[in-house]
Each structure stands twice: as C-alpha cells, then as structure tokens.
Amino acid sequence: MKPHEILHALTHASFDDDDPPRKALAAASRQRRRMTPIFLEEIETYLDASPNTQREQSTPIPFIMLLFAEWRETDAYRPLARLLRCNQFNTRFELADALDELADPVMRSTFDGDPSPLYELALDPDASMHTRAVIMTDTICTLTIAGRIDKESAADFLIDAFEQLGAAPARVWDGWASLIAYLQLSSLRPLVQRAIEADRYDDALFDHYDMATFDEMMDDAAASPNNPSGADMRPFGDVATEILNRRHTF
C-alpha cells in the first residue's frame, strides 16, 4: 500500500469495527521509516486545525497513536502529549473512553526520558480528568519505579501540582494523592491533609476520602513496591491485537 492509501484506510476505520484495518496497519509497520514523518505531520496538521475541524473531521490519528506505541517511537512522545491536551480531540464521542484506557500505554511506550510533557498533561484542565489521573497513577508512577523518572523530580511535580491543580475535579486530586502513596512519599502527607481540609474531594464518588483512606493506600503500596498502582506493565503489542484485547474497556 502507498502512504496515501494507508492514511485513507486508517482514517475510515474505527475502534468499533469488527476487525481492525490489519492490511493498512501491517503496511504502515513495513514502511515505518517512511510513515513516521507522515504520521507526525498528520498530528501537527490536526493540532493546527480549527476546533470545529478537530471535533468533526475524520482522522487517522487514533490508529497513528497506537502504531507509535507499538513502534516505541520516542519522536512521537511530545506531539502525543500535546494531542492528549487538546480538548476537541479527547472529547470526541467515539474516542473518549478509549483514550482513558490507552493514554498510559501510549505515553509510556513513547517516553523519551523527559517527564515534563507528562507533568504538563496531568495539570492541563483541557485534558480528560480520567486521562490526567491515569497519567499520574500509572504512567508517572511506573516510569518512576522503573528508574526512568527521578523520584525527586516526581516529588517536586507533586508539590507544584498541589498549588496548581486548584479546582480540578476530585478524580484528578485522587490521582495526585494516589501517586504520593504509590511512591511512598510520606513527607508529602501534610499536603494530602491540606487538600482534604480544602474540600478537594467534595464529590459524590470521593466523599469518603480521608486520611485513613490515604494511609491505607500507603500501606497497600508498600506491600506491592514493584507495581503499587496495579497498572498493566506488559509491553504494548501489535495494534490489531491490542485493540481486540482492550475493546471491552473502551
């Protein structure tokens, strides 16, 4: 398949199709070196488009994201972080639930060694609250435990986030406190207390949240130091298989 044929096939496919566009995905992988700059240009063109175009126009980008994850393409890491901060993209009806499931493996697989784009994504109110939380509890957590993010850097981010999250949804604040617990940052426990006192968890789903809940999470995390969040640590595989295996969570 030629590049324009691959793009056309990916543009008109959907995660909900009975079978993923295997022919186009395989062709893209065979031409990875040729397709990578083309795919990166697709992301930049999307990000430069009008909000209406971003919301409504068909795009191959969902499949491009997953191909970059399969390829471990670090050049895609920063554009993908920007994409997940784009409100018009992450609220597209057909993508919202899938992005919440796929944001972590995509960003973890393409990570280039600099956590700043992850920190910015977690703080950005235009990103999905679930994506923001998962980036903290799964992506930043697992990369820190693996030694790919410095623990002091993660702690500094959490301190800054306490001041910057403000009126973020309780789900995001839960992700913030969970990351503190998962990384066993007991020195930041007073910040969690202050967040509770400031009613950051004033939400029907989190109205039970108190220091006893946080301390229990700390204890549970200490008992599972290699993967306290329970994230799926398996390497991201071929796109077609991943879609079929994960579809029930979309």
Backbone bond lengths (Angstrom), bond angles and torsions (degrees), N, CA, C in turn:
res aa  C-N    CA-C-N  psi(-1)  N-CA   C-N-CA  omega(-1)  CA-C   N-CA-C  phi
1 M - - - 1.462 - - 1.530 109.98 -
2 K 1.322 115.33 142.93 1.461 120.94 176.08 1.528 109.27 -82.96
3 P 1.354 116.88 159.26 1.471 118.91 -177.42 1.521 114.32 -52.70
4 H 1.332 117.46 -42.46 1.462 118.73 -178.31 1.524 111.21 -67.20
5 E 1.325 116.93 -29.59 1.466 120.20 177.72 1.535 110.55 -72.75
6 I 1.325 116.62 -37.50 1.464 120.57 176.19 1.517 109.65 -62.66
7 L 1.332 116.46 -47.54 1.470 120.04 -179.79 1.520 111.14 -60.91
8 H 1.315 116.73 -42.17 1.464 120.03 -179.73 1.523 110.77 -62.24
9 A 1.331 116.80 -44.42 1.464 120.50 -178.77 1.529 111.12 -64.70
10 L 1.320 117.46 -42.14 1.467 120.68 -179.53 1.526 111.52 -70.68
11 T 1.323 115.97 -32.65 1.464 119.90 179.60 1.520 111.68 -66.19
12 H 1.314 116.57 -36.67 1.464 120.49 -174.28 1.525 112.79 -100.71
13 A 1.321 116.87 13.14 1.464 121.72 174.11 1.521 108.84 -100.71
14 S 1.322 115.95 166.92 1.453 121.65 -178.28 1.519 109.82 -143.37
15 F 1.320 116.16 151.51 1.453 120.20 175.03 1.532 111.25 -61.38
16 D 1.324 116.68 -21.92 1.459 121.06 -177.43 1.527 113.61 -87.79
17 D 1.319 117.47 -5.46 1.467 119.91 178.96 1.524 110.20 -61.55
18 D 1.326 116.37 151.11 1.463 119.95 179.91 1.519 111.85 -56.63
19 D 1.327 115.70 -36.96 1.465 119.59 179.62 1.530 108.03 -136.90
20 P 1.326 118.33 135.63 1.467 120.46 178.20 1.525 111.26 -61.99
21 P 1.327 117.56 163.26 1.485 121.02 -179.08 1.533 110.66 -75.96
22 R 1.315 115.63 72.28 1.465 121.13 -170.82 1.535 113.10 -59.02
23 K 1.334 116.15 -41.20 1.462 119.31 -177.27 1.520 110.73 -61.49
24 A 1.332 116.42 -45.26 1.464 120.17 -178.83 1.531 111.12 -70.00
25 L 1.316 117.74 -38.14 1.459 120.96 178.66 1.529 110.73 -64.21
26 A 1.333 116.34 -43.75 1.459 120.27 179.17 1.525 110.87 -65.60
27 A 1.327 116.33 -40.20 1.466 119.88 179.50 1.526 110.59 -64.46
28 A 1.331 116.62 -39.85 1.461 119.98 178.39 1.523 110.92 -62.76
29 S 1.326 116.81 -42.32 1.463 120.35 -179.59 1.526 111.81 -66.28
30 R 1.318 116.73 -36.35 1.467 119.20 177.75 1.528 111.30 -66.46
31 Q 1.349 115.58 -27.13 1.470 120.59 -178.61 1.528 110.84 -111.48
32 R 1.300 116.22 34.42 1.466 120.86 -173.12 1.532 113.20 -50.43
33 R 1.320 117.09 -48.82 1.465 119.50 -176.99 1.525 111.41 -61.54
34 R 1.301 116.42 -36.48 1.466 120.96 179.79 1.523 111.26 -75.79
35 M 1.343 116.97 -37.79 1.458 120.77 -173.32 1.525 113.05 -81.49
36 T 1.332 118.22 -25.45 1.469 119.55 -175.79 1.525 112.44 -56.70
37 P 1.334 120.74 -52.87 1.467 118.52 178.85 1.526 113.12 -64.59
38 I 1.321 117.28 -31.12 1.468 120.30 177.24 1.523 109.93 -65.97
39 F 1.327 116.25 -43.78 1.463 120.37 179.09 1.533 111.20 -65.88
40 L 1.328 116.89 -40.08 1.469 119.87 178.93 1.533 110.24 -63.38
41 E 1.328 115.77 -38.08 1.468 119.65 177.43 1.525 110.77 -65.31
42 E 1.328 117.58 -36.36 1.464 120.68 176.70 1.531 110.79 -59.99
43 I 1.327 116.47 -42.14 1.470 119.82 179.53 1.526 110.30 -65.13
44 E 1.324 117.12 -45.42 1.465 120.04 -179.28 1.525 110.77 -63.35
45 T 1.330 116.82 -40.84 1.468 120.18 178.64 1.516 110.45 -62.43
46 Y 1.323 116.84 -41.19 1.465 121.09 178.06 1.525 110.25 -62.65
47 L 1.319 117.53 -46.21 1.465 120.82 -177.18 1.525 112.01 -66.03
48 D 1.336 116.75 -26.80 1.472 120.82 179.06 1.525 112.71 -86.24
49 A 1.326 117.98 -7.56 1.467 121.56 -176.24 1.528 111.01 -75.86
50 S 1.311 115.77 167.76 1.458 121.01 177.76 1.527 110.13 -69.77
51 P 1.333 118.00 155.68 1.465 119.65 178.07 1.519 113.47 -55.20
52 N 1.324 117.45 -37.83 1.462 120.00 -179.97 1.529 110.95 -65.09
53 T 1.329 116.01 -43.19 1.462 119.86 177.72 1.515 110.74 -63.41
54 Q 1.330 116.62 -41.73 1.460 120.95 179.00 1.525 111.58 -60.47
55 R 1.332 115.78 -35.83 1.470 119.46 -178.12 1.516 112.81 -78.33
56 E 1.325 116.99 -37.96 1.465 120.30 -165.01 1.527 115.31 -107.05
57 Q 1.310 118.61 -31.94 1.456 119.86 -172.06 1.519 111.59 -75.52
58 S 1.328 116.12 138.16 1.458 120.80 176.16 1.524 109.69 -61.40
59 T 1.323 116.04 144.88 1.465 120.06 -175.77 1.526 110.40 -146.79
60 P 1.330 116.66 146.57 1.468 119.96 176.34 1.526 112.49 -84.58
61 I 1.321 117.54 -0.74 1.465 120.93 -168.79 1.534 114.07 -60.22
62 P 1.346 121.01 -37.41 1.469 117.41 178.02 1.527 113.13 -55.19
63 F 1.321 116.96 -41.12 1.459 119.85 178.50 1.532 111.32 -75.33
64 I 1.330 116.58 -32.33 1.464 120.03 176.44 1.524 110.27 -61.84
65 M 1.318 116.83 -43.02 1.458 120.91 177.43 1.527 111.42 -54.59
66 L 1.313 115.48 -46.20 1.461 119.77 -176.21 1.531 111.58 -72.19
67 L 1.314 116.92 -34.30 1.463 118.95 175.39 1.524 110.48 -64.15
68 F 1.318 117.08 -40.74 1.465 119.49 177.71 1.525 110.80 -63.25
69 A 1.333 116.71 -36.45 1.465 119.65 176.58 1.524 110.60 -65.43
70 E 1.322 116.81 -44.70 1.462 120.75 178.25 1.530 110.99 -60.30
71 W 1.321 116.52 -39.63 1.458 121.74 -176.91 1.529 113.08 -82.09
72 R 1.320 118.58 -7.71 1.472 122.91 -174.79 1.537 109.75 55.40
73 E 1.327 115.61 46.44 1.456 121.57 -172.30 1.536 110.50 -84.57
74 T 1.320 116.71 98.00 1.465 120.41 -176.11 1.528 112.64 -68.35
75 D 1.337 118.30 -24.40 1.466 119.62 177.03 1.527 111.71 -64.52
76 A 1.329 116.58 -18.45 1.469 120.57 -179.15 1.523 112.76 -89.37
77 Y 1.314 117.57 -10.77 1.465 122.15 -172.10 1.533 112.35 -56.07
78 R 1.305 117.86 -52.21 1.471 120.44 -177.07 1.525 112.78 -69.61
79 P 1.347 119.16 -44.94 1.466 117.95 174.54 1.526 113.06 -58.64
80 L 1.331 117.65 -37.49 1.466 120.00 179.68 1.523 111.29 -68.76
81 A 1.320 117.08 -36.36 1.466 119.47 176.54 1.524 110.44 -63.81
82 R 1.319 116.51 -40.49 1.472 120.44 176.72 1.520 110.39 -64.45
83 L 1.311 116.41 -39.78 1.462 121.05 179.92 1.528 111.09 -61.38
84 L 1.321 117.28 -43.28 1.459 120.92 -179.31 1.523 112.29 -70.78
85 R 1.317 116.46 -11.95 1.470 120.56 175.15 1.534 111.71 -93.48
86 C 1.327 116.44 -2.19 1.463 121.52 -178.29 1.530 109.21 -85.66
87 N 1.311 116.48 112.92 1.464 121.15 -175.26 1.518 111.93 -59.68
88 Q 1.330 117.68 -40.62 1.460 120.44 -177.22 1.528 111.42 -66.43
89 F 1.330 117.00 -29.07 1.454 119.90 178.67 1.521 111.22 -78.23
90 N 1.327 116.88 -49.91 1.461 117.83 -172.58 1.524 114.06 -78.70
91 T 1.330 117.49 -3.07 1.463 119.27 174.58 1.529 112.17 -108.71
92 R 1.326 117.00 6.15 1.468 118.53 174.51 1.521 108.16 -59.07
93 F 1.310 116.45 131.80 1.465 121.42 -172.29 1.521 112.49 -53.47
94 E 1.343 116.09 -43.66 1.460 119.61 -172.69 1.529 112.20 -78.53
95 L 1.345 117.55 -7.40 1.461 120.13 -174.53 1.517 114.65 -113.66
96 A 1.332 118.12 -22.67 1.451 120.87 -166.86 1.532 113.78 -52.59
97 D 1.319 116.80 -52.72 1.466 119.21 -177.62 1.523 111.63 -67.53
98 A 1.325 116.94 -37.67 1.461 120.21 -179.87 1.518 111.06 -64.96
99 L 1.328 117.40 -39.87 1.456 120.06 -178.77 1.515 111.56 -64.37
100 D 1.318 116.95 -36.83 1.463 119.78 177.57 1.524 111.08 -60.81
101 E 1.324 116.49 -34.06 1.461 121.31 179.42 1.521 111.94 -81.11
102 L 1.333 117.58 -33.95 1.460 121.19 -169.72 1.525 114.22 -98.06
103 A 1.319 118.20 -14.35 1.467 120.00 -176.28 1.525 111.83 -57.63
104 D 1.336 116.89 -43.59 1.466 118.95 -178.24 1.526 112.40 -64.82
105 P 1.330 120.88 -55.27 1.467 118.25 -178.47 1.520 113.19 -62.44
106 V 1.339 117.56 -32.87 1.462 119.91 178.98 1.526 110.51 -66.26
107 M 1.329 117.27 -48.36 1.462 119.95 -176.80 1.526 111.49 -72.80
108 R 1.312 117.18 -35.19 1.474 119.83 178.64 1.531 110.58 -68.07
109 S 1.326 116.60 -38.52 1.460 120.74 -177.34 1.525 112.56 -71.34
110 T 1.322 117.43 -28.97 1.468 120.56 -176.55 1.529 112.47 -101.48
111 F 1.318 118.57 -0.32 1.474 123.78 -175.39 1.528 111.24 -49.79
112 D 1.347 115.99 130.32 1.470 120.10 -176.16 1.523 113.51 -104.69
113 G 1.336 117.18 8.26 1.451 120.56 177.52 1.514 114.40 103.69
114 D 1.334 118.07 -13.21 1.464 122.28 179.71 1.525 108.92 -107.17
115 P 1.350 118.25 114.99 1.467 119.14 -177.52 1.520 114.85 -78.67
116 S 1.324 118.18 -7.36 1.472 120.20 -174.46 1.525 113.46 -53.81
117 P 1.350 120.00 -45.20 1.468 118.51 178.18 1.520 113.44 -61.03
118 L 1.331 117.82 -31.88 1.467 120.53 176.47 1.520 110.43 -68.76
119 Y 1.325 116.38 -42.83 1.464 119.78 178.65 1.524 110.58 -61.38
120 E 1.335 115.79 -44.12 1.472 119.91 -179.71 1.517 111.16 -63.98
121 L 1.324 116.83 -38.85 1.464 121.29 178.00 1.526 110.62 -63.43
122 A 1.313 117.14 -44.43 1.463 120.62 -178.46 1.522 111.86 -63.84
123 L 1.320 117.26 -28.28 1.464 121.38 -177.29 1.525 113.33 -90.99
124 D 1.307 118.43 -11.40 1.464 121.87 -170.01 1.530 111.57 -82.44
125 P 1.328 118.35 118.05 1.472 120.46 -179.58 1.517 113.66 -67.56
126 D 1.346 118.69 -14.81 1.460 120.32 177.89 1.520 112.36 -77.66
127 A 1.323 117.01 -18.57 1.460 120.36 178.25 1.522 109.80 -79.42
128 S 1.315 116.22 156.14 1.465 120.95 176.43 1.520 110.00 -58.48
129 M 1.335 116.41 138.10 1.470 118.71 179.88 1.524 111.30 -62.44
130 H 1.317 116.87 -33.10 1.462 119.74 179.39 1.526 110.33 -70.97
131 T 1.327 116.73 -41.40 1.460 119.82 176.48 1.520 110.47 -62.01
132 R 1.319 116.99 -43.66 1.469 120.39 179.83 1.526 110.87 -59.15
133 A 1.322 115.99 -42.92 1.464 119.88 -179.95 1.524 111.18 -67.03
134 V 1.332 116.47 -44.31 1.464 120.06 -177.56 1.529 111.16 -66.97
135 I 1.316 117.02 -34.82 1.468 119.27 176.60 1.523 109.98 -59.83
136 M 1.317 117.27 -35.55 1.465 119.93 177.53 1.516 111.59 -76.70
137 T 1.341 116.77 -54.19 1.463 119.76 -170.98 1.526 112.84 -71.38
138 D 1.324 117.20 -30.45 1.463 119.79 -176.67 1.530 112.06 -107.18
139 T 1.333 117.31 -57.96 1.463 119.60 -171.49 1.527 112.33 -69.83
140 I 1.320 116.96 -58.28 1.468 119.56 -179.50 1.521 110.00 -61.93
141 C 1.326 116.63 -39.85 1.464 120.97 -179.61 1.525 111.37 -60.60
142 T 1.324 117.35 -54.53 1.460 119.87 -174.26 1.525 111.46 -68.04
143 L 1.326 117.82 -36.57 1.458 120.01 178.25 1.527 111.30 -67.77
144 T 1.326 116.79 -34.11 1.466 119.96 177.53 1.524 110.62 -69.97
145 I 1.305 116.96 -45.90 1.464 120.44 179.52 1.528 110.80 -62.34
146 A 1.335 116.22 -33.18 1.465 120.34 178.56 1.526 112.44 -78.02
147 G 1.330 117.36 -4.06 1.453 121.18 179.43 1.507 114.59 83.23
148 R 1.330 117.41 9.14 1.463 120.75 -178.65 1.525 111.77 -88.41
149 I 1.325 116.86 -18.66 1.461 123.03 168.46 1.517 106.77 -119.82
150 D 1.330 116.11 132.67 1.461 120.24 178.96 1.530 109.91 -67.11
151 K 1.308 116.64 133.68 1.462 120.87 -176.63 1.523 111.24 -62.13
152 E 1.306 117.82 -35.17 1.471 120.60 178.04 1.522 110.55 -65.89
153 S 1.333 116.52 -36.83 1.466 120.49 176.39 1.517 110.24 -63.15
154 A 1.328 117.35 -44.21 1.466 120.95 178.74 1.527 110.67 -62.96
155 A 1.330 116.74 -39.92 1.463 120.11 179.13 1.528 110.62 -64.91
156 D 1.325 117.24 -42.15 1.470 120.57 178.06 1.526 110.50 -61.80
157 F 1.342 116.45 -40.58 1.466 119.92 176.74 1.522 110.65 -59.57
158 L 1.315 117.94 -44.78 1.464 121.48 -178.15 1.518 111.80 -64.75
159 I 1.319 117.28 -36.17 1.463 120.72 176.48 1.525 109.86 -66.20
160 D 1.328 116.77 -46.19 1.470 120.32 178.35 1.524 110.61 -63.52
161 A 1.339 116.36 -39.14 1.464 120.16 -178.31 1.523 111.15 -62.88
162 F 1.316 117.27 -34.27 1.467 119.84 178.78 1.528 110.31 -55.85
163 E 1.319 117.53 -37.96 1.458 121.62 179.97 1.525 112.23 -81.54
164 Q 1.322 117.10 -27.63 1.462 119.98 -170.75 1.525 114.89 -97.90
165 L 1.314 118.69 -21.76 1.471 119.78 -176.52 1.521 112.08 -68.89
166 G 1.323 116.83 -33.92 1.463 119.93 174.54 1.515 113.08 52.41
167 A 1.335 115.36 -120.43 1.466 121.23 -175.84 1.525 112.39 -89.04
168 A 1.310 117.28 27.92 1.467 120.48 176.97 1.526 109.99 -58.78
169 P 1.332 117.88 153.18 1.470 120.28 178.57 1.529 111.73 -57.85
170 A 1.321 114.90 153.86 1.462 120.21 -179.59 1.522 111.53 -58.17
171 R 1.332 117.30 -31.09 1.463 120.28 178.68 1.530 110.87 -60.56
172 V 1.327 116.92 -37.79 1.461 120.51 178.91 1.526 110.00 -70.73
173 W 1.319 116.66 -42.91 1.468 120.00 177.35 1.527 110.76 -62.43
174 D 1.306 116.92 -34.47 1.460 120.06 176.37 1.528 110.60 -64.32
175 G 1.332 116.64 -41.89 1.457 120.46 176.57 1.516 111.49 -61.63
176 W 1.318 116.25 -39.92 1.478 121.77 178.46 1.526 110.69 -61.63
177 A 1.335 117.29 -51.15 1.468 120.64 -179.13 1.524 110.99 -66.15
178 S 1.323 116.53 -36.15 1.462 120.12 179.21 1.522 110.91 -62.94
179 L 1.332 116.76 -41.02 1.463 119.51 179.34 1.527 110.64 -63.53
180 I 1.322 117.17 -38.72 1.464 120.36 175.95 1.526 109.93 -59.06
181 A 1.324 115.84 -45.67 1.466 119.83 -179.31 1.523 111.24 -66.35
182 Y 1.329 116.81 -45.15 1.459 120.41 -176.32 1.531 112.15 -62.65
183 L 1.341 115.93 -34.08 1.461 119.85 -179.83 1.530 112.08 -90.58
184 Q 1.331 116.15 3.64 1.470 121.30 176.73 1.529 111.73 57.67
185 L 1.328 115.32 43.61 1.464 120.81 -179.88 1.524 108.98 -92.12
186 S 1.313 116.01 70.82 1.469 121.16 -175.08 1.525 112.44 -62.13
187 S 1.332 116.80 -23.86 1.467 119.27 179.25 1.524 111.92 -66.46
188 L 1.335 116.91 -18.23 1.470 120.61 -179.95 1.526 112.05 -95.05
189 R 1.315 116.96 3.50 1.466 120.89 179.04 1.533 112.44 -54.23
190 P 1.343 119.41 -40.72 1.475 118.47 177.93 1.531 113.69 -59.34
191 L 1.339 117.21 -29.88 1.470 119.03 177.59 1.517 111.23 -68.29
192 V 1.324 116.83 -36.42 1.464 120.18 176.54 1.526 109.70 -63.75
193 Q 1.319 116.61 -42.05 1.464 120.88 177.28 1.523 110.71 -59.21
194 R 1.318 115.91 -43.47 1.476 120.05 179.82 1.524 111.03 -66.44
195 A 1.338 117.25 -36.74 1.468 120.19 178.10 1.525 110.55 -64.33
196 I 1.317 116.94 -40.63 1.465 120.98 177.75 1.524 110.26 -64.34
197 E 1.330 116.50 -45.24 1.466 120.90 -179.92 1.522 111.80 -64.06
198 A 1.345 116.43 -26.75 1.470 120.83 179.15 1.529 112.10 -86.85
199 D 1.331 117.07 7.87 1.474 122.78 177.97 1.522 112.82 62.17
200 R 1.328 116.73 35.57 1.464 119.70 176.84 1.532 111.34 -71.10
201 Y 1.323 117.10 -13.00 1.468 120.84 -179.21 1.531 110.85 -111.50
202 D 1.328 115.30 27.66 1.458 120.95 -179.89 1.522 109.40 -79.69
203 D 1.314 115.48 77.01 1.455 122.91 -175.49 1.521 107.12 -150.50
204 A 1.329 116.81 146.55 1.462 120.24 -175.75 1.526 112.00 -57.48
205 L 1.326 116.73 -33.69 1.460 119.72 -178.01 1.524 112.92 -78.61
206 F 1.321 116.26 -18.84 1.460 119.45 -174.45 1.523 112.87 -124.55
207 D 1.332 117.89 16.05 1.460 119.19 -176.03 1.526 112.16 -67.09
208 H 1.356 116.53 -11.77 1.458 121.04 178.09 1.522 111.96 -86.33
209 Y 1.339 117.02 -8.00 1.461 119.51 -169.09 1.522 110.97 -68.85
210 D 1.315 116.24 124.37 1.457 121.58 177.52 1.525 108.62 -146.32
211 M 1.317 117.21 -178.75 1.458 120.13 -176.89 1.530 111.63 -66.39
212 A 1.320 117.00 -29.30 1.464 118.77 176.77 1.526 110.10 -64.06
213 T 1.340 116.86 -37.75 1.464 121.09 176.93 1.519 110.31 -63.33
214 F 1.326 115.66 -45.47 1.463 119.58 179.92 1.530 111.36 -63.69
215 D 1.324 116.88 -44.69 1.467 120.19 -178.83 1.533 111.24 -63.78
216 E 1.312 116.46 -35.62 1.464 119.59 176.64 1.528 110.50 -65.14
217 M 1.337 115.32 -38.96 1.462 119.69 177.34 1.532 110.59 -64.55
218 M 1.318 116.67 -39.13 1.470 120.65 176.74 1.527 110.07 -60.19
219 D 1.315 116.53 -44.31 1.470 120.58 -179.44 1.533 110.99 -64.68
220 D 1.323 116.22 -43.13 1.466 119.90 179.71 1.532 110.73 -63.71
221 A 1.332 116.29 -40.17 1.459 120.36 -179.58 1.530 110.79 -66.25
222 A 1.327 116.71 -37.43 1.463 120.31 178.75 1.523 111.23 -63.73
223 A 1.323 116.24 -29.07 1.463 120.62 -179.81 1.525 112.55 -79.65
224 S 1.353 117.32 -15.54 1.471 121.57 179.73 1.529 108.87 -132.10
225 P 1.318 118.08 64.17 1.466 120.74 -171.32 1.523 115.10 -65.36
226 N 1.325 118.51 -23.59 1.459 120.20 -177.19 1.522 113.38 -80.81
227 N 1.329 116.80 -23.23 1.463 120.37 178.85 1.523 109.20 -156.93
228 P 1.327 117.86 67.00 1.467 120.16 -174.93 1.520 114.42 -64.65
229 S 1.320 117.76 -25.92 1.464 119.89 -178.60 1.519 112.52 -82.71
230 G 1.338 116.93 -14.19 1.464 119.58 -175.69 1.507 113.31 73.03
231 A 1.336 117.23 20.44 1.469 121.12 -179.37 1.521 110.74 -64.70
232 D 1.325 115.32 153.06 1.459 121.25 175.45 1.528 107.72 -74.99
233 M 1.311 116.81 106.29 1.458 121.89 -173.39 1.534 113.07 -90.47
234 R 1.312 117.42 -1.30 1.459 119.09 -178.08 1.527 110.53 -64.78
235 P 1.334 117.29 142.28 1.460 119.55 175.23 1.526 110.51 -58.56
236 F 1.319 116.40 141.81 1.454 121.04 179.01 1.523 108.92 -67.23
237 G 1.312 116.88 128.25 1.458 121.68 -174.88 1.517 112.86 -94.85
238 D 1.320 116.09 -155.16 1.467 118.90 -179.92 1.519 109.00 -69.92
239 V 1.320 114.82 146.42 1.463 121.30 -169.19 1.523 112.39 -59.50
240 A 1.318 117.77 -46.21 1.465 120.16 -176.90 1.520 111.04 -58.76
241 T 1.319 116.56 -45.58 1.463 120.39 -179.57 1.523 111.06 -65.39
242 E 1.325 117.04 -42.15 1.462 120.51 -179.36 1.522 111.39 -62.52
243 I 1.331 117.02 -41.67 1.464 119.83 179.20 1.525 110.20 -62.48
244 L 1.314 117.05 -46.93 1.460 120.29 -178.18 1.526 111.19 -64.92
245 N 1.328 117.62 -37.23 1.456 120.95 -178.66 1.524 113.13 -74.10
246 R 1.321 116.72 -29.35 1.458 121.44 -174.68 1.516 113.57 -101.52
247 R 1.332 117.83 -6.60 1.463 121.27 -170.34 1.525 111.96 -56.63
248 H 1.321 118.35 -34.45 1.455 120.98 -177.40 1.527 112.17 -64.56
249 T 1.351 116.51 -17.65 1.466 119.02 -179.37 1.511 112.56 -93.51
250 F 1.350 117.80 -9.20 1.470 121.10 -177.08 1.527 110.48 -73.36
